[in-house]
Amino acid sequence: MIGETTARFHEFTLHWQRPEGFERGCQHAWAFETDRISPLNDPAAPVSEENKALLIEVNKRAETMLRELPQTPENFGLIHGDMHVGNVLFEDDHLNVIDFDDTSFAFYLYDFSAILAYEAPKPNYLEVRDGLFRGYESVRPLPPRTDELLPLFIQSRLAGVSDWVLARMDNPRMREKGPDFIAYLCDSIRAVQRS
């Protein structure tokens, strides 16, 4: 159901005429910012050297990929951007989507990465991924090069969440829970690399 809903969103944006004055950012703008300062550069960042090196390497690879991919209608448009299972509500045989804060222009595969990132370390990941694909393909074809590009999109999503946590270390709860969560995200990146 999530795959089908995602495809319907993408199909809608493909044909949608933007109202005058409608603006949304680009999810991947960070990859084009030459003066971007990563929270990983902070020597006090509560990240092990091994995990810091992993996150930096993932960000570099993702930056290269995002700069090289063509932003064409079949693979780029307005997306939800955060459709993980915490943002979908099931009611009987219906699915309701909430939390459109991250709605932006992006590669469609970024929606896939948001859906699958927290599933990556689980034993049934491939089954979940294949179910997502089946639902999506019941409405429209998968974006070009999905099998090839999706693992790095997922790793980039997990690295991005790590950056998000690090940027909020002024929050006492983040200071307490953040280091363990970042370690979990890095372990999830490694799980994707192994799959």
Protein Blocks (a to p, Z undefined) as FASTA:
>chain_A
ZZmmmmmmmmmmmmpccdehiacddfklmmmmmkbccfklpmklccdfklmmmmmmmmmm
mmmmmmmpccdfklgccdeklacfklcccehjaccdehjllgccddfklmmmmmmmmmmm
pmklmmmmmmmmmmmmmmbccdehklmmmmmmmmmmmmmmmmmmmmmmmpmklmmmmmmm
mmmmmmmmmmmmmZZ
